[in-house]
């Protein structure tokens, strides 16, 4: 098993047209493990994914759980978001609920894949999560989703959940997604109609 280490090398993130440097521990700069030096932040992708998450605020189905997620950085194969853990996200122990983490794995990795797979529907094939440390009520969690591979019919992604307070790895998720042959149907206002 690979060693999981919360120590990260310096990485850069461009946010709002200014470069910020963070050591990846969730304390400096944008407080996010953003981008490896070779990746280029894309404001257009970030605006697009911010709109996707904003749309979740107006829906009544289960995906509304992602409405509190705030995208910070976006590249073609990585999406970094943060979320303040509030009362609706916790279990009876006052920590981030495992089901919430699994749902966020689904939502955030699907949005990451969706940055490169446009105009095609997607459906989950498999989701898994491993839990390492609790995230307490009123803590912020940094969610970094990486697209591993996009094929003709299947895509693979993973994500990390780190506590912003100390940068420690709280959970990891994996998501395998089927890429459907057609675009999902949409309403006149552009909302996706569920299959």
TIRO-2110 file (N, C-alpha, C; in Angstrom, 1 decimal):
// TIRO-2110
0.8, -1.2, 0.0, N, 1, A
0.0, 0.0, 0.0, CA, 1, A
0.9, 1.2, 0.0, C, 1, A
0.5, 2.2, -0.8, N, 2, A
1.3, 3.4, -0.9, CA, 2, A
1.2, 4.2, 0.4, C, 2, A
2.2, 4.9, 0.8, N, 3, A
2.2, 5.7, 2.0, CA, 3, A
1.4, 7.0, 1.7, C, 3, A
0.5, 7.3, 2.5, N, 4, A
-0.4, 8.5, 2.4, CA, 4, A
0.3, 9.6, 3.2, C, 4, A
0.7, 10.7, 2.7, N, 5, A
1.4, 11.7, 3.4, CA, 5, A
0.7, 13.1, 3.2, C, 5, A
0.6, 13.8, 4.2, N, 6, A
-0.1, 15.1, 4.1, CA, 6, A
0.9, 16.2, 3.7, C, 6, A
2.2, 15.9, 3.7, N, 7, A
3.2, 16.9, 3.3, CA, 7, A
3.2, 16.9, 1.7, C, 7, A
3.0, 18.1, 1.2, N, 8, A
2.9, 18.3, -0.3, CA, 8, A
4.0, 19.3, -0.7, C, 8, A
4.6, 19.2, -1.9, N, 9, A
5.5, 20.2, -2.4, CA, 9, A
4.7, 21.5, -2.7, C, 9, A
5.5, 22.6, -2.8, N, 10, A
4.9, 23.8, -3.2, CA, 10, A
4.2, 23.7, -4.6, C, 10, A
3.0, 24.2, -4.7, N, 11, A
2.2, 24.2, -5.9, CA, 11, A
1.7, 25.6, -6.2, C, 11, A
1.3, 25.8, -7.4, N, 12, A
0.8, 27.1, -7.7, CA, 12, A
-0.7, 27.0, -8.1, C, 12, A
-1.4, 28.1, -7.9, N, 13, A
-2.8, 28.2, -8.3, CA, 13, A
-3.1, 29.6, -8.7, C, 13, A
-3.7, 29.7, -9.9, N, 14, A
-4.1, 31.0, -10.4, CA, 14, A
-5.5, 31.2, -10.0, C, 14, A
-5.9, 32.2, -9.3, N, 15, A
-7.2, 32.4, -8.9, CA, 15, A
-7.5, 33.9, -9.1, C, 15, A
-8.6, 34.2, -9.9, N, 16, A
-8.9, 35.6, -10.2, CA, 16, A
-7.8, 36.3, -10.8, C, 16, A
-7.1, 35.7, -11.7, N, 17, A
-6.0, 36.3, -12.5, CA, 17, A
-4.8, 36.7, -11.6, C, 17, A
-4.7, 36.2, -10.4, N, 18, A
-3.4, 36.4, -9.7, CA, 18, A
-2.9, 35.1, -9.2, C, 18, A
-1.6, 34.9, -9.3, N, 19, A
-1.0, 33.6, -8.8, CA, 19, A
-0.9, 33.6, -7.3, C, 19, A
-1.2, 32.5, -6.7, N, 20, A
-1.0, 32.3, -5.3, CA, 20, A
-0.3, 31.0, -5.1, C, 20, A
0.6, 31.1, -4.2, N, 21, A
1.4, 29.9, -3.9, CA, 21, A
1.0, 29.3, -2.5, C, 21, A
0.8, 28.0, -2.5, N, 22, A
0.4, 27.3, -1.3, CA, 22, A
1.3, 26.1, -1.1, C, 22, A
1.5, 25.7, 0.2, N, 23, A
2.4, 24.6, 0.4, CA, 23, A
1.5, 23.3, 0.4, C, 23, A
0.2, 23.4, 0.1, N, 24, A
-0.6, 22.2, 0.0, CA, 24, A
-1.1, 21.7, 1.4, C, 24, A
-0.8, 22.4, 2.4, N, 25, A
-1.3, 21.9, 3.7, CA, 25, A
-2.6, 22.5, 4.2, C, 25, A
-3.2, 23.3, 3.3, N, 26, A
-4.5, 23.9, 3.7, CA, 26, A
-4.4, 25.1, 4.5, C, 26, A
-3.2, 25.7, 4.7, N, 27, A
-3.1, 26.9, 5.5, CA, 27, A
-2.7, 28.1, 4.8, C, 27, A
-1.9, 28.1, 3.8, N, 28, A
-1.4, 29.3, 3.1, CA, 28, A
-2.2, 29.5, 1.8, C, 28, A
-2.1, 30.8, 1.3, N, 29, A
-2.6, 31.1, -0.1, CA, 29, A
-4.1, 30.9, -0.1, C, 29, A
-4.5, 30.2, -1.1, N, 30, A
-6.0, 29.9, -1.3, CA, 30, A
-6.4, 28.8, -0.4, C, 30, A
-5.5, 28.2, 0.4, N, 31, A
-5.8, 27.1, 1.3, CA, 31, A
-6.3, 25.9, 0.6, C, 31, A
-5.7, 25.6, -0.6, N, 32, A
-6.1, 24.5, -1.4, CA, 32, A
-4.9, 23.8, -2.0, C, 32, A
-4.9, 22.5, -2.0, N, 33, A
-3.9, 21.8, -2.8, CA, 33, A
-4.3, 21.9, -4.2, C, 33, A
-3.8, 22.9, -4.9, N, 34, A
-4.4, 23.3, -6.2, CA, 34, A
-3.8, 22.5, -7.4, C, 34, A
-2.8, 23.1, -7.9, N, 35, A
-2.3, 22.6, -9.2, CA, 35, A
-0.9, 22.2, -9.1, C, 35, A
-0.5, 21.2, -9.8, N, 36, A
0.9, 20.9, -10.0, CA, 36, A
1.5, 21.9, -10.9, C, 36, A
2.8, 22.2, -10.8, N, 37, A
3.4, 23.3, -11.6, CA, 37, A
3.1, 23.2, -13.1, C, 37, A
3.0, 22.0, -13.6, N, 38, A
2.8, 21.8, -15.1, CA, 38, A
1.4, 22.0, -15.6, C, 38, A
0.5, 22.1, -14.6, N, 39, A
-0.9, 22.4, -15.0, CA, 39, A
-1.2, 23.8, -15.1, C, 39, A
-2.1, 24.2, -16.0, N, 40, A
-2.5, 25.6, -16.2, CA, 40, A
-3.9, 25.8, -15.8, C, 40, A
-4.1, 26.7, -14.9, N, 41, A
-5.5, 27.0, -14.4, CA, 41, A
-6.2, 27.7, -15.5, C, 41, A
-7.5, 27.3, -15.7, N, 42, A
-8.3, 27.8, -16.7, CA, 42, A
-9.5, 28.6, -16.2, C, 42, A
-9.6, 29.9, -16.3, N, 43, A
-10.7, 30.7, -15.8, CA, 43, A
-12.0, 30.3, -16.4, C, 43, A
-12.0, 30.0, -17.7, N, 44, A
-13.2, 29.6, -18.4, CA, 44, A
-13.8, 28.3, -17.9, C, 44, A
-13.0, 27.4, -17.6, N, 45, A
-13.4, 26.1, -17.0, CA, 45, A
-14.0, 26.4, -15.6, C, 45, A
-13.3, 27.2, -14.8, N, 46, A
-13.7, 27.5, -13.5, CA, 46, A
-15.1, 28.2, -13.5, C, 46, A
-15.2, 29.2, -14.4, N, 47, A
-16.6, 29.8, -14.5, CA, 47, A
-17.7, 28.8, -14.9, C, 47, A
-17.3, 27.9, -15.8, N, 48, A
-18.3, 26.9, -16.2, CA, 48, A
-18.7, 26.0, -15.0, C, 48, A
-17.7, 25.5, -14.3, N, 49, A
-18.0, 24.6, -13.2, CA, 49, A
-18.7, 25.4, -12.0, C, 49, A
-18.3, 26.7, -11.8, N, 50, A
-19.1, 27.4, -10.8, CA, 50, A
-20.5, 27.5, -11.1, C, 50, A
-20.8, 27.7, -12.4, N, 51, A
-22.2, 27.8, -12.9, CA, 51, A
-22.9, 26.4, -12.6, C, 51, A
-22.2, 25.3, -12.9, N, 52, A
-22.8, 24.0, -12.6, CA, 52, A
-23.2, 23.9, -11.1, C, 52, A
-22.3, 24.3, -10.2, N, 53, A
-22.6, 24.2, -8.8, CA, 53, A
-23.7, 25.1, -8.4, C, 53, A
-23.7, 26.3, -9.0, N, 54, A
-24.7, 27.3, -8.7, CA, 54, A
-26.1, 26.7, -9.1, C, 54, A
-26.2, 26.0, -10.2, N, 55, A
-27.4, 25.4, -10.6, CA, 55, A
-28.0, 24.4, -9.6, C, 55, A
-27.1, 23.8, -8.8, N, 56, A
-27.5, 22.8, -7.8, CA, 56, A
-28.4, 23.5, -6.7, C, 56, A
-28.2, 24.8, -6.5, N, 57, A
-28.9, 25.4, -5.4, CA, 57, A
-30.4, 25.5, -5.7, C, 57, A
-30.8, 25.4, -7.0, N, 58, A
-32.2, 25.6, -7.4, CA, 58, A
-32.9, 24.3, -7.6, C, 58, A
-32.3, 23.2, -7.4, N, 59, A
-33.0, 21.9, -7.7, CA, 59, A
-33.5, 21.3, -6.4, C, 59, A
-34.4, 20.4, -6.5, N, 60, A
-35.0, 19.7, -5.4, CA, 60, A
-34.6, 18.3, -5.2, C, 60, A
-33.8, 17.7, -6.2, N, 61, A
-33.4, 16.3, -6.0, CA, 61, A
-32.2, 16.2, -5.2, C, 61, A
-31.7, 15.0, -5.1, N, 62, A
-30.6, 14.6, -4.1, CA, 62, A
-29.3, 15.4, -4.5, C, 62, A
-29.1, 15.8, -5.7, N, 63, A
-27.9, 16.5, -6.0, CA, 63, A
-27.7, 17.9, -5.4, C, 63, A
-28.8, 18.3, -4.7, N, 64, A
-28.7, 19.6, -4.0, CA, 64, A
-27.7, 19.6, -2.9, C, 64, A
-27.3, 18.3, -2.5, N, 65, A
-26.2, 18.2, -1.5, CA, 65, A
-25.0, 18.9, -1.9, C, 65, A
-24.7, 19.0, -3.2, N, 66, A
-23.5, 19.6, -3.7, CA, 66, A
-23.6, 21.1, -3.7, C, 66, A
-24.7, 21.7, -3.3, N, 67, A
-24.9, 23.2, -3.5, CA, 67, A
-24.0, 24.0, -2.6, C, 67, A
-23.4, 23.4, -1.6, N, 68, A
-22.5, 24.2, -0.7, CA, 68, A
-21.1, 24.1, -1.1, C, 68, A
-20.8, 23.4, -2.2, N, 69, A
-19.4, 23.2, -2.7, CA, 69, A
-19.1, 24.5, -3.5, C, 69, A
-17.8, 25.0, -3.2, N, 70, A
-17.4, 26.2, -3.9, CA, 70, A
-16.1, 25.8, -4.7, C, 70, A
-16.2, 25.8, -6.0, N, 71, A
-15.0, 25.5, -6.9, CA, 71, A
-14.0, 26.7, -6.7, C, 71, A
-12.7, 26.2, -6.6, N, 72, A
-11.6, 27.2, -6.4, CA, 72, A
-10.7, 27.2, -7.6, C, 72, A
-10.3, 26.1, -8.1, N, 73, A
-9.4, 26.0, -9.3, CA, 73, A
-9.8, 24.9, -10.2, C, 73, A
-9.6, 25.1, -11.5, N, 74, A
-10.0, 24.1, -12.5, CA, 74, A
-8.9, 24.0, -13.6, C, 74, A
-8.7, 22.8, -14.0, N, 75, A
-7.9, 22.5, -15.2, CA, 75, A
-8.7, 21.5, -16.0, C, 75, A
-8.1, 21.1, -17.1, N, 76, A
-8.9, 20.1, -18.0, CA, 76, A
-9.0, 18.8, -17.2, C, 76, A
-8.1, 18.5, -16.3, N, 77, A
-8.1, 17.2, -15.6, CA, 77, A
-8.1, 17.3, -14.1, C, 77, A
-8.3, 18.4, -13.5, N, 78, A
-8.4, 18.6, -12.1, CA, 78, A
-9.3, 19.7, -11.7, C, 78, A
-10.1, 19.4, -10.6, N, 79, A
-11.0, 20.4, -10.0, CA, 79, A
-10.8, 20.4, -8.5, C, 79, A
-10.6, 21.6, -8.0, N, 80, A
-10.4, 21.8, -6.6, CA, 80, A
-11.5, 22.6, -6.0, C, 80, A
-12.2, 22.1, -5.0, N, 81, A
-13.3, 22.8, -4.4, CA, 81, A
-13.1, 22.8, -2.9, C, 81, A
-13.9, 23.6, -2.2, N, 82, A
-14.0, 23.6, -0.7, CA, 82, A
-15.4, 23.7, -0.3, C, 82, A
-15.6, 23.1, 0.9, N, 83, A
-17.0, 23.2, 1.5, CA, 83, A
-16.9, 23.3, 3.0, C, 83, A
-17.7, 24.3, 3.5, N, 84, A
-17.8, 24.4, 5.0, CA, 84, A
-18.7, 23.3, 5.5, C, 84, A
-18.3, 22.5, 6.4, N, 85, A
-19.1, 21.5, 7.0, CA, 85, A
-20.1, 22.1, 7.9, C, 85, A
-21.4, 22.0, 7.6, N, 86, A
-22.5, 22.5, 8.4, CA, 86, A
-23.3, 21.4, 9.0, C, 86, A
-24.3, 21.8, 9.7, N, 87, A
-25.2, 20.8, 10.5, CA, 87, A
-25.8, 19.8, 9.5, C, 87, A
-26.2, 20.2, 8.3, N, 88, A
-26.8, 19.3, 7.4, CA, 88, A
-25.9, 18.2, 6.8, C, 88, A
-24.6, 18.4, 7.1, N, 89, A
-23.6, 17.5, 6.5, CA, 89, A
-23.0, 16.4, 7.5, C, 89, A
-23.4, 16.5, 8.8, N, 90, A
-22.7, 15.7, 9.8, CA, 90, A
-23.6, 14.6, 10.3, C, 90, A
-22.9, 13.6, 10.9, N, 91, A
-23.6, 12.5, 11.6, CA, 91, A
-23.9, 12.8, 13.0, C, 91, A
-24.3, 11.8, 13.8, N, 92, A
-24.6, 12.1, 15.2, CA, 92, A
-23.4, 12.4, 16.1, C, 92, A
-22.2, 12.1, 15.6, N, 93, A
-21.0, 12.5, 16.3, CA, 93, A
-20.5, 13.9, 16.0, C, 93, A
-21.2, 14.6, 15.1, N, 94, A
-20.8, 15.9, 14.7, CA, 94, A
-19.6, 16.0, 13.7, C, 94, A
-19.4, 14.9, 13.0, N, 95, A
-18.4, 14.9, 11.9, CA, 95, A
-19.0, 14.7, 10.6, C, 95, A
-18.3, 15.0, 9.5, N, 96, A
-18.8, 14.8, 8.2, CA, 96, A
-19.3, 13.4, 8.0, C, 96, A
-20.5, 13.3, 7.5, N, 97, A
-21.2, 11.9, 7.4, CA, 97, A
-20.5, 11.2, 6.2, C, 97, A
-20.3, 9.9, 6.3, N, 98, A
-19.7, 9.1, 5.3, CA, 98, A
-20.5, 9.1, 4.0, C, 98, A
-21.8, 9.2, 4.1, N, 99, A
-22.7, 9.2, 2.9, CA, 99, A
-22.5, 10.6, 2.2, C, 99, A
-22.3, 11.6, 3.0, N, 100, A
-22.1, 12.9, 2.4, CA, 100, A
-20.8, 12.9, 1.6, C, 100, A
-19.7, 12.3, 2.1, N, 101, A
-18.4, 12.2, 1.5, CA, 101, A
-18.6, 11.4, 0.2, C, 101, A
-19.3, 10.3, 0.2, N, 102, A
-19.5, 9.5, -1.0, CA, 102, A
-20.3, 10.2, -2.0, C, 102, A
-21.3, 11.0, -1.6, N, 103, A
-22.1, 11.8, -2.6, CA, 103, A
-21.2, 12.9, -3.2, C, 103, A
-20.4, 13.5, -2.4, N, 104, A
-19.5, 14.5, -2.9, CA, 104, A
-18.4, 13.9, -3.8, C, 104, A
-18.0, 12.7, -3.6, N, 105, A
-17.1, 12.0, -4.5, CA, 105, A
-17.8, 11.9, -5.9, C, 105, A
-19.1, 11.5, -5.9, N, 106, A
-19.8, 11.4, -7.1, CA, 106, A
-20.0, 12.7, -7.8, C, 106, A
-20.4, 13.7, -7.1, N, 107, A
-20.7, 15.0, -7.7, CA, 107, A
-19.5, 15.7, -8.2, C, 107, A
-18.4, 15.8, -7.3, N, 108, A
-17.2, 16.6, -7.7, CA, 108, A
-16.4, 15.9, -8.8, C, 108, A
-16.3, 14.6, -8.7, N, 109, A
-15.5, 13.9, -9.8, CA, 109, A
-16.3, 13.9, -11.1, C, 109, A
-17.6, 13.8, -11.1, N, 110, A
-18.4, 13.9, -12.3, CA, 110, A
-18.3, 15.3, -12.9, C, 110, A
-18.2, 16.4, -12.1, N, 111, A
-18.0, 17.7, -12.6, CA, 111, A
-16.6, 17.8, -13.2, C, 111, A
-15.6, 17.2, -12.6, N, 112, A
-14.2, 17.2, -13.1, CA, 112, A
-14.2, 16.5, -14.5, C, 112, A
-14.8, 15.3, -14.6, N, 113, A
-14.9, 14.6, -15.9, CA, 113, A
-15.6, 15.5, -16.9, C, 113, A
-16.7, 16.1, -16.5, N, 114, A
-17.5, 16.9, -17.3, CA, 114, A
-16.8, 18.1, -17.9, C, 114, A
-15.7, 18.5, -17.4, N, 115, A
-14.9, 19.6, -18.0, CA, 115, A
-14.4, 19.2, -19.4, C, 115, A
-14.1, 17.9, -19.6, N, 116, A
-13.6, 17.5, -20.9, CA, 116, A
-14.6, 16.7, -21.7, C, 116, A
-15.6, 16.1, -21.0, N, 117, A
-16.7, 15.3, -21.7, CA, 117, A
-17.9, 16.2, -21.7, C, 117, A
-18.1, 16.9, -22.8, N, 118, A
-19.3, 17.8, -22.9, CA, 118, A
-20.3, 17.2, -23.8, C, 118, A
-21.5, 17.6, -23.7, N, 119, A
-22.6, 17.2, -24.5, CA, 119, A
-22.9, 15.7, -24.6, C, 119, A
-22.5, 15.0, -23.5, N, 120, A
-22.8, 13.6, -23.4, CA, 120, A
-23.2, 13.3, -22.0, C, 120, A
-24.2, 12.4, -21.8, N, 121, A
-24.6, 12.1, -20.5, CA, 121, A
-23.6, 11.1, -19.8, C, 121, A
-23.7, 11.1, -18.5, N, 122, A
-22.8, 10.2, -17.7, CA, 122, A
-23.7, 9.4, -16.7, C, 122, A
-23.2, 8.2, -16.3, N, 123, A
-23.9, 7.4, -15.3, CA, 123, A
-22.8, 6.7, -14.5, C, 123, A
-22.9, 6.7, -13.2, N, 124, A
-21.9, 6.0, -12.3, CA, 124, A
-22.0, 4.5, -12.5, C, 124, A
-20.8, 3.9, -12.6, N, 125, A
-20.6, 2.5, -12.7, CA, 125, A
-20.2, 2.0, -11.3, C, 125, A
-19.3, 2.7, -10.7, N, 126, A
-18.8, 2.3, -9.3, CA, 126, A
-18.3, 3.5, -8.6, C, 126, A
-18.5, 3.6, -7.3, N, 127, A
-18.0, 4.6, -6.4, CA, 127, A
-17.5, 3.9, -5.2, C, 127, A
-16.3, 4.3, -4.7, N, 128, A
-15.8, 3.8, -3.4, CA, 128, A
-15.2, 4.9, -2.7, C, 128, A
-15.2, 4.8, -1.4, N, 129, A
-14.6, 5.8, -0.5, CA, 129, A
-13.8, 5.1, 0.6, C, 129, A
-12.7, 5.6, 1.0, N, 130, A
-12.0, 5.2, 2.2, CA, 130, A
-11.9, 6.4, 3.1, C, 130, A
-12.1, 6.1, 4.4, N, 131, A
-12.2, 7.2, 5.4, CA, 131, A
-11.0, 7.1, 6.4, C, 131, A
-10.3, 8.2, 6.6, N, 132, A
-9.1, 8.2, 7.4, CA, 132, A
-9.2, 9.0, 8.7, C, 132, A
-9.7, 10.2, 8.6, N, 133, A
-9.8, 11.1, 9.7, CA, 133, A
-11.2, 11.8, 9.7, C, 133, A
-11.7, 12.2, 10.9, N, 134, A
-13.0, 12.9, 10.9, CA, 134, A
-12.8, 14.4, 10.5, C, 134, A
-13.8, 15.0, 9.9, N, 135, A
-13.9, 16.4, 9.6, CA, 135, A
-15.0, 17.0, 10.5, C, 135, A
-14.7, 17.9, 11.4, N, 136, A
-15.7, 18.3, 12.4, CA, 136, A
-16.6, 19.4, 11.8, C, 136, A
-17.8, 19.5, 12.5, N, 137, A
-18.7, 20.6, 12.2, CA, 137, A
-18.0, 21.9, 12.2, C, 137, A
-18.3, 22.8, 11.2, N, 138, A
-17.7, 24.1, 11.1, CA, 138, A
-16.2, 24.1, 10.6, C, 138, A
-15.7, 22.9, 10.3, N, 139, A
-14.4, 22.8, 9.6, CA, 139, A
-14.7, 23.0, 8.1, C, 139, A
-13.6, 23.3, 7.3, N, 140, A
-13.7, 23.4, 5.9, CA, 140, A
-13.0, 22.2, 5.3, C, 140, A
-13.5, 21.5, 4.3, N, 141, A
-12.9, 20.4, 3.7, CA, 141, A
-12.5, 20.9, 2.3, C, 141, A
-11.3, 20.6, 1.9, N, 142, A
-10.8, 20.8, 0.5, CA, 142, A
-10.9, 19.5, -0.3, C, 142, A
-11.6, 19.6, -1.4, N, 143, A
-11.9, 18.4, -2.2, CA, 143, A
-11.1, 18.6, -3.5, C, 143, A
-10.2, 17.7, -3.8, N, 144, A
-9.4, 17.7, -5.0, CA, 144, A
-9.7, 16.5, -5.9, C, 144, A
-10.3, 16.8, -7.0, N, 145, A
-10.7, 15.7, -7.9, CA, 145, A
-9.8, 15.6, -9.1, C, 145, A
-9.3, 14.5, -9.4, N, 146, A
-8.4, 14.3, -10.6, CA, 146, A
-9.0, 13.3, -11.5, C, 146, A
-9.0, 13.7, -12.8, N, 147, A
-9.4, 12.8, -13.9, CA, 147, A
-8.2, 11.9, -14.2, C, 147, A
-8.4, 10.6, -14.1, N, 148, A
-7.3, 9.7, -14.4, CA, 148, A
-7.2, 9.3, -15.8, C, 148, A
-8.4, 9.0, -16.4, N, 149, A
-8.5, 8.6, -17.8, CA, 149, A
-9.9, 8.8, -18.3, C, 149, A
-10.0, 9.3, -19.6, N, 150, A
-11.2, 9.4, -20.2, CA, 150, A
-11.1, 8.6, -21.5, C, 150, A
-11.9, 7.5, -21.6, N, 151, A
-12.0, 6.7, -22.8, CA, 151, A
-13.2, 7.0, -23.6, C, 151, A
-13.4, 6.2, -24.6, N, 152, A
-14.6, 6.4, -25.5, CA, 152, A
-15.9, 6.3, -24.7, C, 152, A
-16.0, 5.3, -23.9, N, 153, A
-17.2, 4.9, -23.2, CA, 153, A
-17.2, 5.0, -21.6, C, 153, A
-15.9, 5.1, -21.1, N, 154, A
-15.8, 5.0, -19.6, CA, 154, A
-14.7, 6.1, -19.2, C, 154, A
-14.9, 6.7, -18.1, N, 155, A
-13.9, 7.6, -17.5, CA, 155, A
-13.7, 7.2, -16.0, C, 155, A
-12.4, 7.5, -15.6, N, 156, A
-12.0, 7.2, -14.2, CA, 156, A
-11.5, 8.4, -13.5, C, 156, A
-11.9, 8.6, -12.3, N, 157, A
-11.5, 9.8, -11.5, CA, 157, A
-11.3, 9.4, -10.1, C, 157, A
-10.6, 10.2, -9.3, N, 158, A
-10.4, 10.0, -7.9, CA, 158, A
-10.4, 11.4, -7.2, C, 158, A
-10.7, 11.4, -5.9, N, 159, A
-10.6, 12.6, -5.2, CA, 159, A
-10.1, 12.4, -3.8, C, 159, A
-9.5, 13.5, -3.3, N, 160, A
-9.1, 13.6, -1.9, CA, 160, A
-9.9, 14.6, -1.1, C, 160, A
-10.1, 14.3, 0.1, N, 161, A
-10.8, 15.2, 1.0, CA, 161, A
-9.8, 15.5, 2.1, C, 161, A
-9.4, 16.8, 2.2, N, 162, A
-8.4, 17.2, 3.2, CA, 162, A
-9.0, 18.3, 4.1, C, 162, A
-8.7, 18.2, 5.4, N, 163, A
-9.1, 19.2, 6.3, CA, 163, A
-8.3, 20.5, 6.1, C, 163, A
-9.0, 21.6, 5.9, N, 164, A
-8.3, 22.8, 5.7, CA, 164, A
-7.5, 23.3, 6.9, C, 164, A
-8.0, 22.9, 8.1, N, 165, A
-7.3, 23.4, 9.3, CA, 165, A
-5.9, 22.8, 9.4, C, 165, A
-5.6, 21.6, 9.0, N, 166, A
-4.3, 21.1, 9.1, CA, 166, A
-3.8, 20.4, 7.9, C, 166, A
-4.6, 20.3, 6.8, N, 167, A
-4.1, 19.7, 5.5, CA, 167, A
-4.1, 18.2, 5.5, C, 167, A
-4.5, 17.6, 6.6, N, 168, A
-4.4, 16.1, 6.7, CA, 168, A
-5.5, 15.5, 5.9, C, 168, A
-5.2, 14.3, 5.3, N, 169, A
-6.1, 13.5, 4.4, CA, 169, A
-7.2, 12.9, 5.3, C, 169, A
-8.4, 13.3, 5.0, N, 170, A
-9.6, 12.8, 5.8, CA, 170, A
-10.2, 11.6, 5.0, C, 170, A
-10.3, 11.6, 3.7, N, 171, A
-10.9, 10.6, 2.9, CA, 171, A
-10.4, 10.6, 1.5, C, 171, A
-10.5, 9.4, 0.8, N, 172, A
-10.2, 9.3, -0.6, CA, 172, A
-11.4, 8.6, -1.3, C, 172, A
-11.7, 9.1, -2.5, N, 173, A
-12.8, 8.5, -3.2, CA, 173, A
-12.3, 8.1, -4.6, C, 173, A
-13.0, 7.1, -5.2, N, 174, A
-12.8, 6.7, -6.6, CA, 174, A
-14.1, 6.6, -7.3, C, 174, A
-14.1, 7.0, -8.6, N, 175, A
-15.4, 7.0, -9.3, CA, 175, A
-15.1, 6.5, -10.7, C, 175, A
-15.9, 5.5, -11.2, N, 176, A
-15.9, 5.1, -12.5, CA, 176, A
-17.2, 5.4, -13.2, C, 176, A
-17.1, 6.1, -14.3, N, 177, A
-18.3, 6.6, -15.0, CA, 177, A
-18.5, 6.1, -16.4, C, 177, A
-19.7, 5.7, -16.7, N, 178, A
-20.0, 5.4, -18.1, CA, 178, A
-20.4, 6.7, -18.8, C, 178, A
-19.8, 6.8, -20.0, N, 179, A
-20.1, 8.0, -20.9, CA, 179, A
-21.2, 7.5, -21.9, C, 179, A
-22.4, 8.1, -21.8, N, 180, A
-23.5, 7.7, -22.6, CA, 180, A
-23.4, 8.2, -24.0, C, 180, A
-24.0, 7.5, -24.9, N, 181, A
-23.9, 7.9, -26.3, CA, 181, A
-24.5, 9.2, -26.8, C, 181, A
-25.5, 9.7, -26.0, N, 182, A
-26.1, 10.9, -26.4, CA, 182, A
-26.1, 12.0, -25.3, C, 182, A
-26.3, 13.2, -25.7, N, 183, A
-26.4, 14.3, -24.8, CA, 183, A
-27.7, 14.1, -23.9, C, 183, A
-27.7, 14.4, -22.7, N, 184, A
-28.9, 14.3, -21.9, CA, 184, A
-29.9, 15.4, -22.3, C, 184, A
-31.2, 15.1, -22.2, N, 185, A
-32.2, 16.1, -22.6, CA, 185, A
-32.2, 17.2, -21.7, C, 185, A
-32.5, 18.4, -22.2, N, 186, A
-32.5, 19.6, -21.3, CA, 186, A
-33.8, 20.4, -21.5, C, 186, A
-34.1, 21.2, -20.5, N, 187, A
-35.3, 22.0, -20.6, CA, 187, A
-34.9, 23.3, -21.4, C, 187, A
-35.9, 24.1, -21.7, N, 188, A
-35.7, 25.4, -22.4, CA, 188, A
-34.7, 26.3, -21.7, C, 188, A
-34.7, 26.2, -20.3, N, 189, A
-33.7, 27.0, -19.5, CA, 189, A
-32.3, 26.4, -19.4, C, 189, A
-32.1, 25.2, -20.0, N, 190, A
-30.8, 24.6, -20.0, CA, 190, A
-30.6, 23.6, -18.9, C, 190, A
-31.6, 23.3, -18.0, N, 191, A
-31.5, 22.3, -17.0, CA, 191, A
-31.6, 20.9, -17.5, C, 191, A
-30.7, 20.0, -17.0, N, 192, A
-30.7, 18.6, -17.5, CA, 192, A
-31.9, 17.9, -17.0, C, 192, A
-32.6, 17.2, -17.9, N, 193, A
-33.8, 16.4, -17.5, CA, 193, A
-33.2, 15.0, -17.1, C, 193, A
-33.6, 14.5, -16.0, N, 194, A
-33.1, 13.2, -15.5, CA, 194, A
-33.6, 12.1, -16.4, C, 194, A
-32.8, 11.1, -16.6, N, 195, A
-33.3, 9.9, -17.4, CA, 195, A
-34.3, 9.2, -16.7, C, 195, A
END
